[in-house]
Amino acid sequence: MMQSIPMTNLQFPRGEYDRRLNAAVSALDQQGLHGVVLFRQESMYYLSGYDTSGYTMFQAMYLGVDGRMALLTRSADRIQSRVTSIIPDIRIWTDREEASPAEELRELLRDYGCENQTIGIEYHAYGLTGQRALAVNAALEDFCTLVDASDTVRLVRLVKSNLELDYVRKAGALCDEMLEVSIEHTQPGNTVKSVYGAMMQGLMTGGGDPSASRWPMGAGESAVFCRYHTGDEIIQDNDLVIFEPAAAYRHYHACMMYNIVTGDLDPRHQAMHESCVDALESCQALLRPGNTVGELYAAHANAFERGGYATASLAACGYSVGISYPPTWMDWPMIWAENPQVLEPGMVFFMHMILLDDSTGLSMCLGETAIVTQGDCERINHMPRDVIQV
């Protein structure tokens, strides 16, 4: 067992972590759990400050209903886990042939009185692959009762504190700066990747972090893509370039979506853009406490129905954002039909209005990140309501 050394790289005051831990412990108590085993890096960072990309290998953090924490990780994170976190008990499983970290996890849990108890497992985690989940289940069979606790910490994280919202706002300000960079560099003859690079330089020199996902960007035929793709395009004299970048600050994200048109503006693009503006502003008008996430989606769908673009719209129009690690900045809840999640002050949502018209091959989009407040939502980045034309 390794003891913690003084932390030098915490991103919040200790009192903020104590508040989060108390809320998580309360959730465990309400669910009748003796403890939970966490595999999402977002959960570990949120509760303890632990900051790493080592979740690509087996690691797990235990939180008990008594508030005690322990981490099982690899030797590569031996020092980083101590310096970036408040976790008092850090244990190392050793890389070797025939290593069984799941069995070492069982012995850690035994030390915390978990035998014959009900233990939650954070199964919805990119670090807990199917193979690793099977190993965990096998190691803990007949040792304790397992339940899916994938949402336990996620729901605690959903409403952000004022300190967290300060970081979200900083990410939003970085987005606005990146928008200006993209307008400056989106010129005929430049490549899309050169614009991407200039925006990334602005993000990093502005004190941000690389976002949790690669940015979807494309010109020409690739302007209808909603995902990052390899290769590159040269921006043409009369072109449309799609952008869906995000900025992260201390791993807190803000996202945006927009198009830049070079040369002449196709009237069909203008009409699509106006419908996107209508949809986004309709959704933002409903981003208030007491409304549901499903109502946001309905506002999006109704706006595109009014504009005559129902068949060109998508089945989701955004999601919650906050702490994220690769491979994605998307968090739950998703904004789709009939989602019952009730909005509360302190929640943060990226809402994107996307039109992909198969019949014409045209696309248009508009998206911003906003905070739910007691009244009107707070936009933390600011996309122009007119078509961006260079």
MOJO-V703677 format. One record per backbone hydrogen bond with DSSP energy under -0.5 kcal/mol. CO is the residue of the C=O (numbers start at 1). NH is the residue of the N-H. If there is no record, write none. Layout:
# MOJO-V703677
CO;NH
CO;NH
This chain:
# MOJO-V703677
2;90
13;16
13;17
14;18
15;19
16;20
17;21
18;22
19;23
20;24
21;25
22;26
23;27
24;28
25;29
26;30
27;31
28;33
29;32
34;65
35;120
36;38
36;63
37;122
38;61
40;44
41;45
42;46
43;47
44;48
44;49
44;50
45;49
48;86
53;56
54;57
60;72
61;38
62;70
63;36
64;67
68;64
70;62
71;73
71;91
72;60
73;93
74;77
75;78
77;81
78;82
79;82
79;83
80;84
81;85
83;8
83;9
88;4
88;90
89;71
89;91
90;2
91;73
96;99
100;103
100;104
101;105
102;106
103;107
104;108
105;109
106;110
107;111
108;112
109;112
109;114
110;113
114;117
117;119
117;145
118;34
118;35
119;147
120;37
121;123
121;149
123;125
125;128
127;129
129;133
130;134
131;135
132;136
133;137
134;138
135;139
136;140
137;141
138;141
140;143
140;144
143;116
144;146
145;119
147;121
147;149
149;152
151;155
152;156
153;157
154;158
155;159
158;160
161;165
162;166
163;167
164;168
165;169
166;170
167;171
168;172
169;173
170;174
171;175
172;176
173;177
174;178
175;179
176;180
177;181
178;182
179;183
180;184
181;185
182;186
185;187
187;190
190;235
191;195
192;196
193;197
194;198
195;199
196;200
197;201
198;202
199;203
200;204
201;205
202;206
203;208
204;207
209;248
212;327
215;217
216;244
218;242
219;222
220;223
221;224
222;225
233;192
233;235
235;189
237;239
239;262
240;220
241;260
242;218
243;258
244;216
245;256
247;254
248;209
249;252
251;324
252;249
254;247
257;367
258;243
259;388
260;241
261;390
262;239
264;266
266;269
266;270
267;271
268;272
269;273
270;274
271;275
272;276
273;277
274;278
275;279
276;280
277;281
278;282
279;283
280;284
281;285
282;286
283;286
283;287
284;287
284;377
286;288
288;291
291;343
292;296
293;297
294;298
295;299
296;300
297;301
298;302
299;303
300;304
301;305
302;306
303;307
304;308
304;309
305;308
309;312
309;313
310;313
312;356
315;337
317;352
318;335
319;350
320;331
322;253
325;328
331;320
333;320
334;336
335;317
336;339
339;294
341;293
343;290
344;347
346;160
347;372
348;321
349;351
349;370
350;319
350;352
351;368
352;354
353;366
355;364
356;358
357;360
357;361
357;362
362;357
364;355
366;353
367;257
368;351
369;380
369;381
370;349
371;378
372;346
373;289
377;379
378;371
381;383
387;389
388;261
